[in-house]
Amino acid sequence: MFQSKMIELEEQFNCSQNHKQPILMVLLDKNLKREERLLCAICMENIEAETKIIGFKKVLQLIEENQKNKAENIQSLIKVDVDLVEQFVTELRKLQSKIIQQFDELMANSTEWINNLNLFGQRDSKYSFYDELDVIIENKMQNSFDKGSIIDQIKSLNNSFSNKINSAISVLRNEKLYSQCEKILINLNLIHHMKLIDNSIKQQEICYAMAFNQSGSLMISASNSNIKLWSFDLGKLNEISKFNGHTNTICCLQFSKNSNSFLSAGHDKSMRCWEQINQKEWKSSLPYTEHTDCIDCLIMDQAENQLVSGGLDKSIKIWKINFTDNELTYLYSLNKHTNNVYSLCFNESEDTLISCGGDKQIIIWKKDSHQIWQFGCVVTQLIDEFGCRLCFINDKQFIWVTGNQVSKDCICTFELQNQNYQENLLQEIKLIKNNLISDINLAPIMYDEKKNIMIVKHKCYLYFIKILNGGQLKIITQIKYESNSIQGALTNDGKYLVTWNKVEQKYNIYELFIN
């Protein structure tokens, strides 16, 4: 096979002088035209070159081997998709068989229902001559038809078959029939970047917050006003216990990076510290109620000495953290926003704080000589919209995401130039247009600094964005949901992502393959 291919290739080429001689050698000189690199025996007699020369057959062999390796690599990539599609076909056949069986049962029940109704009619049409004669003699003909009784009997018959058929239809509605097919289809769209491991854990209660501990072995998630504690191992979630204390929906959860202590806050205007007692128990501090409305965002510094919180009362609060004593100390408030505060972020050096919210403002805060946060400036924006999330990429660059219903639907990049952050229009990232809904302040930006990956929620999508050299952003892939009410948490090693959304009301667990 190889020899015949070699002969076929050799016959395709002539030297640049068209000597009609077999090609013997090749000049490895990128400065020559393609045909000038091919040498026959006559060309070899006149060649004067210092460039490396290699045999023509050797070149053909190298090219063939390279093509063979390329084809094998492509096949290995395709095989993953082919295997998934084959799994999908297998699941479809199972589903088809199950559905046909269920429809056959439904049809049989419905036919039996009709037959029973007809039998009921036939039964009532039979009579005894002597019984009916007695009715005539007693002059009871007008009262012999008891309509109410007959309707009751028909209703009873209908209810019996209706319940039986509803039971069969409820099995058809059961999404377990479709979940495996759905999972495979999702993975076909994501397979080269991530894999959906599990989507079987349901939760009807609102989940507006979730977080992993430092090791990724524990996850906490909101369940309305309660907190669920989960063990997490190789993509598998198992509920351990549930904590209560808040009196309204929880919006924020954050684990310490130095212990299994965590913070919670939400619609009851309070914040709590939680200290681990044993494998299943955590103790809550007293509620801290400096905010006068829902607390929507909070961040800690790297040393975990300071906490910053923002909320619907338009204020930013600064706190001292003491996880050892399981307590917070309120320090002071920053009051420049004129509407809800939705997102907060420190830069790498933690000498700059940025905030954004419903007032369409991005505000810069700077530490003074006493390490007290002071108002710096309002960033000039070219887009007149509110934003629900922002995040520093480094000391000199941050992103901000538009939020209006009728919106430009994009991610804007701001860079530090001459001591001011200015918008870089060349690095604006266009997102999928959707003028039907506005964005909401769930799922803060998840940033894996080691892999330079950001996961950014916008409306009904989660976008996976790679940060390239020079701070340029590139969307790698995205996941679409049926709702803009999406929450998510990323393990600290960037290997697993867990999400919950309001429409599906279940946890989706993904393994990520993005480097």
C-alpha positions as CSV (number, residue, x, y, z in Angstrom):
1,M,0.0,0.0,0.0
2,F,2.8,2.4,1.0
3,Q,4.9,1.6,-2.1
4,S,2.0,2.1,-4.5
5,K,1.2,5.4,-2.8
6,M,4.9,6.4,-3.2
7,I,4.9,5.6,-6.9
8,E,1.7,7.5,-7.4
9,L,3.1,10.6,-5.6
10,E,6.4,10.4,-7.5
11,E,4.6,10.5,-10.8
12,Q,2.9,13.8,-9.8
13,F,6.1,15.9,-9.6
14,N,8.6,17.4,-12.1
15,C,11.6,19.5,-11.3
16,S,11.5,23.3,-12.0
17,Q,13.4,22.8,-15.3
18,N,10.9,20.2,-16.4
19,H,13.6,17.7,-17.3
20,K,11.2,14.8,-17.4
21,Q,13.5,13.0,-15.0
22,P,12.5,11.4,-11.7
23,I,12.8,13.6,-8.7
24,L,15.7,12.5,-6.5
25,M,16.3,15.1,-3.9
26,V,14.6,18.1,-2.1
27,L,16.2,21.4,-1.1
28,L,15.0,22.4,2.4
29,D,15.0,26.1,1.7
30,K,12.0,28.2,2.6
31,N,13.3,31.1,0.4
32,L,12.9,29.0,-2.8
33,K,9.6,28.6,-4.7
34,R,7.9,25.3,-4.2
35,E,8.9,23.7,-7.5
36,E,12.5,25.0,-7.2
37,R,13.1,22.8,-4.2
38,L,12.6,19.6,-6.3
39,L,15.8,18.2,-8.0
40,C,16.2,15.6,-10.6
41,A,19.5,13.9,-11.7
42,I,20.2,16.7,-14.2
43,C,19.5,19.4,-11.7
44,M,21.8,17.7,-9.2
45,E,24.8,18.0,-11.6
46,N,24.4,21.8,-11.6
47,I,23.3,22.5,-8.0
48,E,25.5,24.7,-5.8
49,A,23.7,25.0,-2.5
50,E,24.6,25.1,1.2
51,T,21.0,24.3,2.2
52,K,20.3,20.9,3.6
53,I,19.2,18.3,1.0
54,I,17.1,15.3,1.7
55,G,16.0,12.4,-0.5
56,F,12.6,12.8,-2.2
57,K,11.4,9.4,-1.1
58,K,12.3,10.3,2.5
59,V,10.3,13.5,2.2
60,L,7.3,11.6,0.9
61,Q,7.7,9.1,3.7
62,L,7.8,11.9,6.3
63,I,4.7,13.5,4.8
64,E,2.8,10.2,4.7
65,E,3.7,9.5,8.3
66,N,2.6,13.0,9.3
67,Q,-0.7,12.6,7.5
68,K,-1.2,9.2,9.1
69,N,-0.6,10.6,12.6
70,K,-2.9,13.5,11.8
71,A,-5.6,11.1,10.7
72,E,-5.2,8.9,13.8
73,N,-5.4,12.0,16.0
74,I,-8.6,13.1,14.3
75,Q,-10.1,9.7,14.6
76,S,-9.2,9.5,18.3
77,L,-11.1,12.9,18.8
78,I,-14.0,11.8,16.7
79,K,-14.2,8.4,18.5
80,V,-15.3,10.2,21.7
81,D,-18.2,11.8,19.9
82,V,-19.1,8.6,18.0
83,D,-19.2,6.7,21.2
84,L,-21.5,9.2,22.7
85,V,-23.8,9.2,19.7
86,E,-23.9,5.4,19.8
87,Q,-24.9,5.6,23.5
88,F,-27.5,8.1,22.5
89,V,-29.0,5.8,19.8
90,T,-29.0,2.9,22.4
91,E,-30.9,5.1,24.9
92,L,-33.3,6.2,22.2
93,R,-34.1,2.6,21.3
94,K,-34.7,1.9,25.0
95,L,-36.9,5.0,25.2
96,Q,-38.7,4.0,22.0
97,S,-39.4,0.5,23.3
98,K,-40.7,1.9,26.7
99,I,-42.9,4.5,25.1
100,I,-44.4,2.0,22.6
101,Q,-45.1,-0.3,25.5
102,Q,-46.8,2.5,27.5
103,F,-48.8,3.7,24.5
104,D,-50.0,0.2,23.8
105,E,-51.1,0.1,27.5
106,L,-52.9,3.4,27.1
107,M,-54.6,2.4,24.0
108,A,-55.7,-0.9,25.6
109,N,-57.1,0.9,28.6
110,S,-58.9,3.5,26.5
111,T,-60.5,0.7,24.3
112,E,-61.5,-1.2,27.5
113,W,-63.0,2.1,28.7
114,I,-65.2,2.5,25.6
115,N,-66.2,-1.2,25.7
116,N,-67.3,-0.8,29.4
117,L,-69.3,2.3,28.6
118,N,-71.1,0.5,25.7
119,L,-71.7,-2.5,27.9
120,F,-73.2,-0.2,30.5
121,G,-75.6,1.2,27.8
122,Q,-76.5,-2.3,26.6
123,R,-77.1,-3.5,30.2
124,D,-79.5,-0.7,30.9
125,S,-81.4,-1.3,27.6
126,K,-82.4,-4.9,28.7
127,Y,-85.7,-5.2,30.5
128,S,-88.2,-7.7,31.8
129,F,-91.6,-7.6,30.2
130,Y,-93.4,-8.4,33.5
131,D,-91.3,-5.8,35.5
132,E,-92.2,-3.2,33.0
133,L,-95.8,-4.2,33.0
134,D,-95.9,-3.7,36.7
135,V,-94.5,-0.2,36.1
136,I,-97.4,0.6,33.7
137,I,-100.0,-0.8,36.0
138,E,-98.6,1.2,39.0
139,N,-98.5,4.3,36.7
140,K,-94.7,4.9,37.5
141,M,-93.5,5.2,33.9
142,Q,-92.6,8.9,34.3
143,N,-90.4,8.2,37.3
144,S,-88.8,5.0,36.0
145,F,-85.7,6.8,34.5
146,D,-83.4,7.8,37.4
147,K,-81.0,10.1,35.5
148,G,-79.0,11.1,38.6
149,S,-78.2,7.4,39.5
150,I,-77.1,6.6,36.0
151,I,-74.8,9.7,35.8
152,D,-73.3,8.6,39.1
153,Q,-72.6,5.1,37.8
154,I,-71.1,6.6,34.6
155,K,-68.9,8.9,36.7
156,S,-67.7,6.0,38.8
157,L,-66.8,4.1,35.7
158,N,-65.0,7.2,34.2
159,N,-63.1,7.9,37.4
160,S,-61.9,4.3,37.6
161,F,-60.5,4.3,34.0
162,S,-59.3,8.0,34.2
163,N,-57.2,7.2,37.3
164,K,-55.7,4.1,35.6
165,I,-54.8,6.1,32.4
166,N,-53.5,9.1,34.4
167,S,-51.2,6.8,36.2
168,A,-49.9,5.5,32.8
169,I,-49.6,9.1,31.5
170,S,-47.7,10.2,34.6
171,V,-45.1,7.5,33.8
172,L,-44.8,9.0,30.3
173,R,-44.3,12.4,31.9
174,N,-41.5,11.0,34.1
175,E,-38.4,12.8,33.0
176,K,-36.2,9.8,34.1
177,L,-37.2,8.3,30.7
178,Y,-35.5,11.2,29.0
179,S,-32.8,12.2,31.4
180,Q,-30.1,9.8,30.0
181,C,-30.8,11.0,26.4
182,E,-30.7,14.6,27.6
183,K,-27.4,14.1,29.4
184,I,-25.8,12.6,26.3
185,L,-26.9,15.4,24.1
186,I,-25.6,18.0,26.6
187,N,-22.3,16.2,26.6
188,L,-22.1,16.1,22.8
189,N,-22.1,19.9,22.9
190,L,-19.6,20.2,25.7
191,I,-17.5,17.0,25.5
192,H,-14.2,18.6,24.4
193,H,-14.4,21.1,27.3
194,M,-16.5,19.5,30.0
195,K,-18.7,16.6,30.8
196,L,-22.1,16.5,32.7
197,I,-21.5,13.8,35.4
198,D,-24.8,13.9,37.2
199,N,-28.1,15.8,37.1
200,S,-30.3,13.5,39.2
201,I,-30.4,15.5,42.5
202,K,-33.5,17.6,42.7
203,Q,-34.3,20.6,44.9
204,Q,-37.5,22.6,44.5
205,E,-36.5,25.1,47.2
206,I,-34.8,28.2,45.9
207,C,-31.0,28.0,45.7
208,Y,-29.5,31.5,45.4
209,A,-26.1,30.7,46.8
210,M,-23.5,27.8,47.0
211,A,-19.8,27.5,47.8
212,F,-17.1,24.9,48.1
213,N,-14.6,24.6,50.9
214,Q,-10.8,24.9,50.1
215,S,-10.3,21.1,49.5
216,G,-13.5,20.7,47.5
217,S,-14.6,17.9,49.8
218,L,-17.6,19.9,51.1
219,M,-20.2,22.1,49.4
220,I,-22.9,24.3,51.0
221,S,-26.0,25.5,49.2
222,A,-29.0,27.6,50.0
223,S,-32.4,26.0,50.3
224,N,-34.6,29.0,50.8
225,S,-33.7,30.1,54.3
226,N,-31.8,26.9,55.2
227,I,-28.3,25.8,54.4
228,K,-27.6,22.3,53.0
229,L,-24.2,20.7,53.7
230,W,-23.0,18.2,51.1
231,S,-20.0,15.9,50.9
232,F,-18.4,16.0,47.4
233,D,-16.2,13.3,46.0
234,L,-15.2,12.9,42.4
235,G,-18.3,14.7,41.2
236,K,-20.7,13.0,43.5
237,L,-22.9,15.0,45.9
238,N,-24.3,13.5,49.1
239,E,-26.4,15.5,51.5
240,I,-25.0,15.4,55.1
241,S,-27.1,17.8,57.1
242,K,-29.2,21.0,57.0
243,F,-28.7,24.1,59.1
244,N,-31.3,26.7,60.0
245,G,-31.1,30.2,61.5
246,H,-31.9,32.6,58.8
247,T,-35.6,33.7,58.6
248,N,-35.7,34.5,54.8
249,T,-34.0,33.4,51.6
250,I,-30.2,33.1,51.7
251,C,-28.4,35.0,48.9
252,C,-24.7,34.7,49.9
253,L,-22.5,31.8,51.1
254,Q,-18.7,31.9,51.4
255,F,-16.3,29.4,52.8
256,S,-13.1,30.3,54.6
257,K,-9.9,29.2,52.7
258,N,-8.2,28.3,56.0
259,S,-10.9,26.3,57.8
260,N,-14.4,24.9,57.3
261,S,-15.9,28.0,58.8
262,F,-18.2,29.9,56.4
263,L,-20.4,33.0,56.1
264,S,-24.0,33.4,55.1
265,A,-26.3,36.4,54.4
266,G,-29.6,37.2,52.6
267,H,-33.0,38.6,52.5
268,D,-33.5,38.7,56.3
269,K,-30.9,41.6,56.3
270,S,-28.6,39.5,58.5
271,M,-25.1,38.0,58.2
272,R,-23.9,34.9,60.2
273,C,-20.6,33.2,60.9
274,W,-20.7,29.4,61.1
275,E,-18.1,27.3,63.0
276,Q,-17.6,23.6,62.5
277,I,-18.3,21.5,65.6
278,N,-18.0,18.0,64.1
279,Q,-18.4,16.2,60.8
280,K,-22.1,17.0,60.6
281,E,-22.6,20.1,62.9
282,W,-21.9,23.7,62.5
283,K,-22.6,26.4,65.1
284,S,-24.1,29.8,64.0
285,S,-23.1,33.1,65.5
286,L,-25.6,35.6,66.5
287,P,-27.1,37.5,63.4
288,Y,-25.4,40.7,62.4
289,T,-27.9,43.2,61.2
290,E,-26.1,46.4,60.2
291,H,-27.7,46.3,56.7
292,T,-31.3,47.5,56.5
293,D,-32.3,45.5,53.5
294,C,-31.3,42.3,51.7
295,I,-27.5,41.5,51.5
296,D,-26.6,40.6,47.9
297,C,-22.9,40.3,47.8
298,L,-19.9,39.8,50.1
299,I,-16.1,39.2,49.6
300,M,-13.2,38.5,52.0
301,D,-9.6,39.6,51.7
302,Q,-6.9,36.9,51.2
303,A,-5.8,37.1,54.9
304,E,-9.4,36.7,55.9
305,N,-9.2,39.7,58.2
306,Q,-11.7,41.9,56.4
307,L,-15.1,41.3,55.0
308,V,-17.0,43.6,52.6
309,S,-20.7,43.3,52.1
310,G,-23.2,45.1,49.8
311,G,-27.0,45.0,49.4
312,L,-30.3,46.5,48.5
313,D,-29.9,49.3,51.1
314,K,-27.5,50.9,48.6
315,S,-24.6,50.7,51.2
316,I,-21.3,48.8,51.4
317,K,-20.3,47.7,54.9
318,I,-16.8,46.9,56.1
319,W,-16.3,44.3,58.8
320,K,-13.5,42.7,60.7
321,I,-13.6,38.8,60.6
322,N,-12.6,36.5,63.5
323,F,-13.2,32.9,62.5
324,T,-11.4,31.7,65.6
325,D,-14.1,33.2,67.8
326,N,-16.8,32.8,65.2
327,E,-17.7,36.5,65.1
328,L,-17.7,39.7,63.0
329,T,-17.1,43.3,64.1
330,Y,-18.8,46.1,62.1
331,L,-16.3,48.9,61.3
332,Y,-17.9,51.4,59.0
333,S,-20.1,52.0,55.9
334,L,-19.4,53.3,52.3
335,N,-22.3,55.3,50.9
336,K,-21.9,56.5,47.4
337,H,-24.3,54.2,45.4
338,T,-27.8,55.5,44.8
339,N,-29.3,52.1,44.1
340,N,-28.8,48.4,45.0
341,V,-25.2,47.2,45.3
342,Y,-24.8,44.0,43.3
343,S,-21.1,43.1,43.0
344,L,-17.8,43.7,44.7
345,C,-14.2,42.8,43.9
346,F,-10.7,43.5,45.2
347,N,-7.7,43.8,42.9
348,E,-4.7,41.5,43.3
349,S,-2.9,43.9,45.6
350,E,-6.1,44.5,47.6
351,D,-5.5,48.3,47.6
352,T,-8.4,48.9,45.3
353,L,-12.1,47.9,45.6
354,I,-14.7,48.1,42.9
355,S,-18.4,48.0,43.2
356,C,-21.4,48.2,40.8
357,G,-25.2,48.1,41.1
358,G,-28.6,49.2,40.0
359,D,-27.5,52.9,39.7
360,K,-25.5,52.1,36.5
361,Q,-22.3,53.1,38.3
362,I,-18.9,51.5,38.7
363,I,-17.2,53.0,41.7
364,I,-13.5,52.8,42.6
365,W,-12.6,52.8,46.3
366,K,-9.0,53.2,47.5
367,K,-7.3,52.6,50.9
368,D,-5.8,55.6,52.6
369,S,-2.7,55.8,54.8
370,H,-4.7,54.4,57.7
371,Q,-5.9,51.4,55.6
372,I,-9.4,52.9,55.6
373,W,-11.4,52.6,52.4
374,Q,-12.2,56.0,50.8
375,F,-14.2,57.0,47.7
376,G,-11.9,57.2,44.7
377,C,-14.0,57.9,41.6
378,V,-16.8,56.8,39.4
379,V,-15.6,55.0,36.3
380,T,-16.6,56.6,33.0
381,Q,-18.8,54.1,31.1
382,L,-19.7,54.2,27.4
383,I,-22.8,52.0,28.0
384,D,-25.7,53.4,30.0
385,E,-26.8,50.2,31.8
386,F,-26.8,48.6,35.2
387,G,-24.5,45.7,35.8
388,C,-24.8,42.7,38.1
389,R,-21.2,41.5,38.2
390,L,-17.7,42.6,37.8
391,C,-14.3,41.1,38.5
392,F,-10.6,42.1,38.5
393,I,-8.4,40.1,36.1
394,N,-5.2,41.7,37.6
395,D,-4.2,45.0,39.2
396,K,-4.7,46.9,36.0
397,Q,-7.7,45.3,34.4
398,F,-11.3,44.4,35.3
399,I,-14.4,43.3,33.5
400,W,-18.0,44.4,33.9
401,V,-21.1,42.7,32.5
402,T,-24.2,44.5,31.1
403,G,-27.6,43.8,32.7
404,N,-30.5,45.6,31.1
405,Q,-33.4,43.8,29.4
406,V,-32.9,45.7,26.2
407,S,-29.2,45.6,26.3
408,K,-25.9,45.6,24.4
409,D,-25.4,42.2,25.9
410,C,-21.7,42.2,26.3
411,I,-18.7,42.0,28.6
412,C,-16.7,45.3,28.9
413,T,-13.0,45.5,29.8
414,F,-11.6,48.4,31.7
415,E,-7.8,49.1,31.9
416,L,-5.8,51.3,34.2
417,Q,-4.3,54.2,32.2
418,N,-2.8,57.4,33.7
419,Q,-4.2,56.5,37.1
420,N,-7.8,56.0,35.7
421,Y,-9.7,53.0,34.5
422,Q,-10.7,53.4,30.9
423,E,-13.0,51.2,28.8
424,N,-11.1,49.3,26.0
425,L,-13.6,48.9,23.2
426,L,-11.3,46.6,21.3
427,Q,-11.6,44.0,24.0
428,E,-15.4,44.1,24.3
429,I,-17.0,40.6,24.2
430,K,-20.3,40.2,22.5
431,L,-22.8,37.8,24.2
432,I,-25.9,36.1,22.9
433,K,-28.7,38.7,22.4
434,N,-31.8,38.5,24.5
435,N,-34.1,41.4,24.9
436,L,-36.9,39.4,26.6
437,I,-35.3,39.4,30.1
438,S,-32.9,41.4,32.2
439,D,-30.0,39.8,34.0
440,I,-30.2,39.2,37.8
441,N,-27.5,39.3,40.4
442,L,-27.0,35.5,40.9
443,A,-23.8,33.5,40.4
444,P,-20.8,35.9,41.0
445,I,-18.0,35.5,38.5
446,M,-16.0,32.4,39.1
447,Y,-12.3,32.9,38.4
448,D,-9.6,30.2,38.3
449,E,-6.4,32.2,38.3
450,K,-4.2,29.1,37.7
451,K,-5.9,28.1,34.5
452,N,-6.9,31.7,33.6
453,I,-10.5,30.7,33.2
454,M,-13.6,32.8,34.1
455,I,-17.1,31.5,34.3
456,V,-19.5,34.4,33.7
457,K,-23.3,34.3,34.0
458,H,-25.3,36.5,31.8
459,K,-29.1,36.1,31.5
460,C,-29.8,32.5,30.6
461,Y,-26.1,31.5,29.9
462,L,-23.0,30.5,31.7
463,Y,-20.0,31.6,29.5
464,F,-16.6,29.9,29.9
465,I,-13.9,32.5,29.1
466,K,-10.2,32.0,28.6
467,I,-7.9,34.9,29.5
468,L,-5.2,35.0,26.9
469,N,-1.8,36.9,26.9
470,G,-2.3,40.6,27.2
471,G,-5.6,40.2,29.0
472,Q,-7.6,39.4,25.9
473,L,-10.8,37.3,26.5
474,K,-12.0,34.4,24.4
475,I,-15.3,32.6,24.9
476,I,-14.5,28.8,24.8
477,T,-18.0,27.5,25.2
478,Q,-21.3,28.2,27.0
479,I,-24.2,26.4,28.7
480,K,-27.7,27.5,28.0
481,Y,-30.4,27.3,30.7
482,E,-34.2,27.8,30.5
483,S,-34.0,30.5,33.2
484,N,-31.9,33.5,34.2
485,S,-32.2,32.3,37.8
486,I,-28.9,30.3,37.8
487,Q,-26.5,29.7,40.6
488,G,-23.1,28.0,40.5
489,A,-19.9,27.1,42.4
490,L,-16.5,26.0,41.1
491,T,-14.1,23.9,43.1
492,N,-10.8,25.6,44.0
493,D,-8.8,23.3,41.7
494,G,-11.1,24.3,38.8
495,K,-12.0,20.7,38.1
496,Y,-15.7,20.6,38.9
497,L,-18.6,23.0,38.5
498,V,-22.0,22.6,40.2
499,T,-25.0,24.6,39.1
500,W,-28.7,24.9,40.0
501,N,-31.4,26.7,38.0
502,K,-35.0,27.6,38.8
503,V,-36.6,25.9,35.9
504,E,-35.0,22.4,36.2
505,Q,-34.8,22.6,40.0
506,K,-31.9,20.3,40.1
507,Y,-28.2,20.3,40.5
508,N,-26.0,19.8,37.4
509,I,-22.5,18.5,38.1
510,Y,-19.8,19.0,35.4
511,E,-16.2,17.9,35.2
512,L,-14.1,20.5,33.3
513,F,-11.3,19.7,30.9
514,I,-10.3,23.3,30.2
515,N,-6.5,24.1,30.6
